[in-house]
């Protein structure tokens, strides 16, 4: 099993990151392969309203503008478990 842990908070060692890292350690101890990613380390933009995803035959949930987030989305689809933490 593969577990993907995404920290969507700018703090890499604060309130959001601490429980995510603890959960990642728990997943490792249960035998899961774990990827932990701080999203604030990546270079990406939001939707550009290019509408390429709406074309006939287009794959849904795929980014057509390649950036640092593109491989992460592929990892999300392959993961057996996904943990996301965000500051609110």
Order of alpha helices (4+ residues) and beta strands (2+ residues): beta-alpha-beta-alpha-beta
